[in-house]
Amino acid sequence: MAIAKRHLEELEERRRRLALAGGGDKLDKRRQKGLMTARERLDGLFQQDTVQELNTHARHECTNFDLAGKELPGDGVIAATGYIGGRPVTAISQDFTVMAGTLGRCHADKILTAMDFAHSTGTPLVAFKDSGGARIQEGVDALSGYGKVFYKNVLLSGLVPQIAVICGPCAGGAAYSPALMDFVIMTRDNAHMFITGPQVIKAVTGRETSMDEIGSPDIHATVSGNAHFVVDNDQQAVALVQRLLSYLPLNNTEDPPHQFPPDLDLEPDPGMDELVPDESTAPLDSRMVIRRLVDHGDFLEVHEGFARNLIVGFARIGGVVIGIIANQPMEKAGALDIDASDKGARFIRFCNVFNIPLVTLVDVPGFLPGVEQERGAIIRHGAKMLFAYGATTVPKLTVVMRKAYGGSYLAMCSREMGADLVFAWPCAEIAVMGAEGAVSVLYRNELKEAEDPKEKRSELADEYRRVFASPYMSAGRGYITDVIAPSETRGTLILALRKLITKRQERPPKKHGNNPL
């Protein structure tokens, strides 16, 4: 016998109410503002007809205050699985139309179900955050829910990639879940993220402030560094998640999605030689170098607005997925400072846990000098770069483009810090300090006695570069694998990456190292 019609009608009615979420009027208002609904975000993220929900009909059990007996469709969150580019992904999407997307016990359980699924299946986790925070009516149950989510974020860390998309408010304790994930994307149209809002800050400190000043996407992308990407709207956020995942493995046991071409293109690029200024003091735009090195000029920069003196991001070279770390002489002369060290170390560690080879492009005059840097613990922060490179086991290639002075030479993945191969351009300078500074120390008397101190300084500086800072001197001592022309860099890296792709390196057994946090 066929199933009774009433059962199918009940199923259809329940699905209709779930789709309506907080009501048709609320959904329409969001669309009028250019915002996607919670379901539309998932439908846009996943390939058509691949979405399957988890705990679809879960209901809250709260009997407190005004929630007793009240229907909350989906309890304000959708948990689902689907495919992106033919690969499985797990996602959650908070629904602001239902109780402002607030988190209670059932809401948290649905998120945890998705996180458990990502854990057991080894699939990336994407979380669309759009919530008013803890559901006050559920009291300590809400706090417990947050604690369980945070704990699971930590367990998933280094196991599967975790991407948070802040597409609405993310306030109070809720902000810590994105902070525990690998990448944070914020939408400029609707997102705010903060621990304490303007009213609380005024009440406690007496200082007047605004939401834009403390929690806007631009602030988090440029000042605090909490956001890795800022996009204009939900649609761009969905597209960015898809692009980001195209560079990442599903989990820590897999290789990234390399795209090996049938033939290797090892032809020199004469245009690269033209990029390098004749004067060693003239800045070189590292972004222009990167675009010529990577396949099709396609580079996904991470943390673009934060610590702009260091560039990090994903690309492919010869089809091999890589993480790039490059000094940017166009900002602070490319010197490493506190923020750049944090930015670089975090990115390096992410690439290591997910088996992504590292290519480091060096043009660094040193660590940024200054009272603020010293008092701000540049020693500890700079050590994070050393620790990150020293702890990695993925293939590591380094290209010394021009300057590489002092401790910053080591911090940018020298041979001593575990680089598998180190190449240098013929104009590279590798030394304890820059030529001008070294001359002032080494040739103080000669400068005093010179008829023309400026000319003498220039002459001695050139001599210092030739004798003490030459890449051939470093190569002669085995610190540099080879000296190559800039035009040969892409072909050299393609061959080296292919040969290192099978690298395996074991470390002494231990829980983990003690990173200088």
C-alpha positions in Angstrom: 0.0 0.0 0.0 1.1 3.6 -0.7 2.1 5.8 2.2 -0.9 7.7 3.6 -1.4 11.1 2.0 -1.6 12.8 5.4 1.9 11.8 6.2 3.3 13.4 3.0 1.2 16.5 3.6 2.5 16.8 7.2 6.1 16.4 5.9 5.5 19.1 3.2 4.0 21.5 5.8 6.9 21.1 8.2 9.4 21.7 5.4 7.4 24.8 4.4 7.6 26.2 7.9 11.3 25.5 8.1 11.8 27.3 4.8 9.9 30.3 6.1 12.1 30.5 9.1 11.2 33.6 11.1 8.5 34.5 8.6 8.1 35.7 5.0 8.2 39.3 5.9 11.5 39.0 7.7 13.0 37.1 4.8 11.8 39.7 2.3 13.3 42.5 4.4 16.7 40.9 4.3 16.5 40.4 0.5 15.5 44.1 0.1 18.7 45.0 2.0 20.7 42.9 -0.4 21.3 40.2 2.2 21.0 36.5 1.6 18.9 34.3 3.9 20.6 31.5 5.9 19.4 28.9 3.4 20.4 31.0 0.4 23.9 31.2 1.7 24.1 27.4 1.8 22.4 27.0 -1.5 24.9 29.4 -3.1 27.8 27.7 -1.4 27.1 24.1 -2.4 26.6 22.6 -5.8 23.0 22.3 -6.8 21.1 19.3 -5.4 23.9 18.2 -3.1 22.7 19.8 0.1 21.7 17.5 2.9 20.6 19.0 6.3 21.7 17.6 9.6 19.2 17.5 12.5 16.7 19.3 10.3 13.7 19.1 12.7 15.5 19.6 16.0 13.5 21.7 18.5 14.5 23.6 21.6 13.3 22.3 25.0 13.3 25.6 26.8 10.4 26.2 29.2 11.7 29.6 30.5 10.1 32.9 30.0 8.5 33.6 26.7 10.0 30.6 24.9 7.7 28.0 26.5 5.8 26.2 23.7 7.1 28.7 21.1 8.0 27.3 17.7 11.5 28.2 16.5 12.0 26.8 13.0 15.4 25.1 12.9 16.2 26.8 16.3 17.8 29.6 14.4 20.6 27.6 12.6 20.9 25.3 9.6 23.6 22.5 9.6 24.2 20.8 6.3 26.7 19.0 4.1 27.2 19.3 0.4 29.8 19.4 -2.4 31.9 22.3 -3.6 33.9 21.7 -6.8 33.1 18.0 -6.5 34.5 17.8 -2.9 32.5 17.3 0.3 32.2 20.2 2.8 30.3 20.7 6.0 28.7 24.0 6.9 26.4 25.8 9.4 24.4 28.9 8.7 22.9 31.0 11.6 19.4 32.4 10.8 18.9 35.9 12.1 15.2 35.8 11.4 14.6 33.2 14.1 15.3 34.7 17.6 18.0 36.9 16.0 20.0 33.7 15.5 20.8 33.5 19.2 22.4 30.4 20.6 20.7 28.1 23.0 21.1 24.5 23.8 19.4 23.0 20.7 21.1 25.6 18.5 24.5 24.7 19.9 23.8 20.9 19.5 23.1 21.4 15.8 26.4 23.2 15.4 28.2 20.5 17.3 26.5 17.8 15.1 28.0 19.5 12.0 31.4 19.8 13.7 31.3 16.2 14.7 30.4 15.3 11.1 33.3 17.4 9.8 35.6 15.6 12.3 34.5 12.1 11.4 34.5 12.6 7.7 37.5 14.8 7.4 35.8 17.6 5.6 36.3 21.4 5.9 33.9 23.4 8.1 32.3 26.6 6.9 30.4 28.7 9.4 28.1 31.6 8.5 27.9 33.7 11.6 24.8 35.9 11.9 23.7 36.0 15.6 22.6 38.2 18.4 24.7 36.1 20.8 23.7 34.0 23.7 20.0 33.3 24.1 19.4 35.0 27.5 16.2 33.0 28.2 18.3 29.8 28.2 20.8 31.0 30.8 23.7 28.8 31.5 22.6 26.3 28.8 23.6 29.0 26.3 27.0 29.5 28.0 27.6 25.7 28.0 26.7 25.6 24.3 29.4 28.2 23.5 32.0 26.4 25.6 31.3 23.1 23.7 31.6 24.9 20.4 34.9 26.5 21.4 36.3 23.2 22.6 35.3 21.5 19.3 36.9 24.4 17.3 40.2 23.5 19.1 39.8 19.8 18.4 39.2 20.5 14.7 42.2 22.9 14.5 44.9 21.4 12.3 42.5 18.5 11.4 40.3 20.2 8.9 40.2 23.7 7.5 37.8 26.0 9.4 36.4 29.1 7.7 34.2 31.7 9.5 32.0 34.1 7.5 30.8 37.0 9.6 27.7 38.2 7.7 25.9 39.9 10.6 26.5 40.7 14.3 29.0 38.6 16.1 29.1 39.9 19.7 30.5 38.9 23.0 31.6 35.3 23.5 30.3 34.4 20.1 33.4 36.2 18.6 35.7 33.6 20.0 34.6 30.8 17.8 35.7 32.7 14.6 38.9 33.7 16.4 39.6 29.9 16.9 39.1 29.1 13.2 41.6 29.4 10.4 40.2 32.2 8.3 37.7 35.0 9.0 35.7 36.7 6.2 33.6 39.7 7.0 31.0 41.4 4.8 31.2 45.1 4.7 27.4 45.6 4.3 26.2 44.0 7.5 29.0 42.5 9.7 30.3 43.7 13.1 32.4 41.7 15.5 33.3 42.8 19.1 33.5 41.6 22.7 32.0 44.7 24.4 29.9 47.2 22.5 30.1 51.1 22.6 27.6 51.3 25.5 29.5 48.9 27.7 32.8 50.6 26.9 31.3 54.0 27.8 29.8 52.6 31.1 33.1 51.0 32.2 35.7 53.4 30.8 33.8 56.6 30.2 35.1 56.7 26.6 32.7 57.5 23.7 33.1 55.3 20.7 31.2 53.9 17.8 30.5 50.4 16.4 32.6 51.2 13.3 35.5 52.2 15.5 35.7 49.0 17.4 33.9 46.3 15.4 33.7 47.1 11.7 35.2 44.9 9.0 37.7 47.6 8.0 39.0 47.9 11.5 39.4 44.1 11.9 41.1 43.8 8.5 43.6 46.7 9.0 44.1 47.4 12.7 43.3 44.3 14.9 44.1 41.7 12.2 41.1 39.6 13.3 39.7 39.5 9.8 41.6 37.9 6.9 39.3 39.1 4.1 36.6 41.8 3.7 34.0 41.5 0.9 31.2 43.8 0.0 28.3 41.4 0.4 27.1 37.8 1.0 27.4 36.8 -2.6 31.1 37.8 -2.7 31.6 36.0 0.6 30.2 32.7 -0.8 32.4 33.0 -3.9 35.5 33.7 -1.8 34.9 30.6 0.4 34.7 28.6 -2.8 37.9 30.1 -4.1 39.8 29.6 -0.8 38.7 26.0 -0.6 40.1 25.4 -4.1 43.6 25.7 -2.6 43.1 23.6 0.5 43.0 19.9 1.2 40.0 18.4 2.8 42.0 17.5 5.9 45.4 17.1 7.3 46.0 13.6 5.9 45.6 14.7 2.3 47.7 16.7 -0.1 46.3 20.0 -1.5 44.4 19.9 -4.8 47.5 20.2 -7.0 46.8 20.5 -10.8 49.8 19.1 -12.5 50.0 20.0 -16.2 51.2 17.3 -18.7 54.3 19.4 -19.6 56.4 21.7 -17.5 56.9 25.2 -18.8 60.4 26.1 -17.8 61.0 28.9 -20.2 62.8 32.0 -18.8 60.7 35.2 -18.2 62.8 38.1 -19.4 60.1 40.5 -18.0 61.2 39.5 -14.5 64.7 40.9 -15.1 63.1 44.2 -16.1 61.3 44.5 -12.7 64.5 44.7 -10.6 65.6 48.3 -10.1 69.3 49.1 -10.9 69.6 51.0 -7.6 69.7 48.7 -4.5 67.9 51.4 -2.5 65.0 51.6 -4.9 62.0 49.6 -3.7 60.8 46.5 -5.5 57.1 45.8 -5.5 56.9 42.1 -4.4 53.3 41.8 -5.7 54.6 42.3 -9.3 57.1 39.6 -8.7 54.5 37.2 -7.4 52.2 37.8 -10.3 54.9 36.8 -12.7 55.9 33.7 -10.7 52.5 32.1 -10.1 50.3 30.3 -12.7 48.2 32.7 -14.7 49.0 35.5 -12.3 46.4 34.1 -9.9 47.2 34.9 -6.3 44.8 34.8 -3.4 46.3 37.2 -0.9 45.4 36.7 2.8 45.4 39.5 5.4 45.9 42.0 2.6 45.1 45.1 4.7 47.0 44.0 7.8 50.8 44.3 8.3 51.2 45.3 4.6 55.0 45.1 4.9 54.6 41.3 4.6 52.6 39.5 1.9 51.1 36.1 2.4 48.7 34.1 0.3 47.9 31.0 -1.9 48.8 30.3 -5.5 50.0 27.6 -7.8 53.4 27.3 -9.4 53.6 24.7 -12.1 50.2 23.3 -10.8 51.6 22.9 -7.3 49.5 24.6 -4.6 51.9 26.8 -2.5 51.8 29.3 0.3 53.8 32.4 -0.4 55.5 34.6 2.2 57.1 37.7 0.8 58.6 40.9 2.3 57.0 44.0 0.7 59.6 46.8 0.4 56.9 49.3 -0.7 55.7 49.3 3.0 58.1 50.1 5.8 61.0 49.1 3.4 59.9 45.5 4.0 61.1 45.4 7.5 59.6 42.8 9.9 57.6 44.2 12.8 55.3 42.9 15.5 52.2 42.6 13.3 54.1 41.2 10.3 55.7 38.5 12.5 52.3 37.4 13.9 50.8 37.4 10.4 53.6 35.4 8.9 53.9 32.9 11.7 50.1 32.1 11.7 50.1 31.6 7.9 53.2 29.4 8.0 51.7 27.2 10.6 48.5 26.8 8.7 50.3 25.7 5.6 52.4 23.2 7.5 49.5 21.4 9.1 47.7 21.1 5.8 50.7 20.0 3.8 51.0 23.1 1.6 54.6 23.8 0.4 56.1 27.2 1.3 57.8 29.6 -1.1 59.5 32.6 0.7 60.6 35.7 -1.2 63.1 37.7 0.7 63.9 41.4 0.5 64.2 42.5 4.2 66.5 45.1 5.7 65.9 43.9 9.3 63.4 44.0 12.1 61.8 47.4 12.4 63.6 49.6 15.0 61.8 51.7 17.5 60.9 52.1 21.2 57.3 51.0 20.5 58.5 47.8 18.8 60.9 47.0 21.7 58.4 47.7 24.4 55.7 45.8 22.4 57.9 42.7 22.6 59.3 42.5 19.0 61.7 39.9 20.4 58.9 37.5 21.4 56.8 38.3 18.3 59.8 38.0 15.9 60.6 34.6 17.5 57.2 33.4 16.3 58.5 33.5 12.7 61.6 31.6 13.7 59.5 29.0 15.6 57.0 28.7 12.8 59.6 28.0 10.1 61.7 25.8 12.3 58.7 23.6 13.2 57.5 23.1 9.6 58.1 19.8 7.8 56.5 20.8 4.4 58.8 21.6 1.4 60.3 25.0 1.9 61.9 27.0 -0.9 63.5 30.4 -0.4 64.5 33.1 -2.9 66.7 35.9 -1.7 65.7 38.6 -4.1 67.8 41.5 -2.8 68.4 42.4 0.9 68.7 39.8 3.7 70.2 41.4 6.7 70.9 40.2 10.3 68.3 38.2 12.2 65.6 38.9 9.6 67.6 36.9 7.1 67.2 33.9 9.4 63.5 34.7 10.2 62.7 34.6 6.5 63.5 30.9 6.2 67.2 30.6 5.6 68.9 27.3 5.1 69.7 27.1 8.8 65.9 27.4 9.7 65.1 24.4 7.6 64.8 25.6 4.0 65.2 22.7 1.6 66.6 24.9 -1.2 67.7 28.5 -1.1 68.2 30.5 -4.3 69.5 34.0 -4.6 69.5 36.6 -7.4 72.9 38.0 -8.4 72.0 41.4 -6.9 71.2 39.9 -3.5 73.0 41.1 -0.4 73.3 38.7 2.5 75.1 40.1 5.6 74.9 41.0 9.3 73.8 44.5 8.4 73.4 46.9 5.4 76.5 48.2 3.7 76.2 51.8 4.9 75.8 50.7 8.5 78.6 48.2 8.3 80.9 50.8 6.8 80.2 53.2 9.6 81.3 50.5 12.1 84.2 49.0 10.2 85.8 52.0 8.6 85.2 54.8 11.0 88.8 56.0 10.9 89.1 55.9 7.1 85.9 58.0 6.9 87.3 60.6 9.3 90.5 60.9 7.3 88.9 61.0 3.9 88.9 64.3 1.9 85.4 63.5 0.6 83.7 61.3 3.3 80.5 60.9 1.2 82.4 59.6 -1.8 84.6 57.4 0.4 81.6 56.0 2.1 80.0 55.1 -1.2 83.3 53.5 -2.3 83.6 51.4 0.8 80.0 50.4 0.8 80.4 49.0 -2.8 83.5 47.2 -1.6 81.6 45.7 1.4 78.8 44.5 -0.9 81.2 42.9 -3.2 83.4 41.2 -0.6 81.2 40.5 2.4 77.5 40.6 1.2 77.9 38.9 -2.2 75.5 35.9 -2.8 78.5 34.0 -4.3 80.2 34.2 -0.9 77.1 32.6 0.8 76.9 30.1 -2.0 80.6 29.2 -1.6 79.9 28.3 2.0 76.8 26.2 1.2 74.3 28.6 2.6 72.8 29.3 -0.9 71.9 26.4 -3.2 72.5 28.4 -6.4 72.6 31.9 -7.8 70.0 32.4 -10.5 68.8 35.2 -12.7 65.4 36.7 -11.8 64.1 35.4 -15.2 65.0 31.9 -14.2 63.1 32.0 -10.9 59.7 30.5 -12.1 61.3 27.6 -13.9 63.7 26.9 -11.0 60.8 26.8 -8.5 58.6 24.6 -10.8 61.3 22.0 -10.9 62.2 22.2 -7.3 58.6 21.9 -6.1 58.0 18.8 -8.3 61.1 17.2 -6.8 60.2 18.1 -3.2 56.5 17.1 -3.5 57.3 13.7 -1.9 59.3 15.1 1.0 58.6 13.4 4.3 60.3 14.6 7.5 59.7 13.1 11.0 60.1 15.1 14.2 60.9 13.8 17.7 57.7 12.5 19.5 56.2 15.1 21.7 52.8 16.7 22.4 53.8 20.0 20.8 56.4 22.7 20.9 56.0 25.7 23.2 55.4 28.5 20.7 56.5 32.0 22.0 52.9 33.3 22.1 
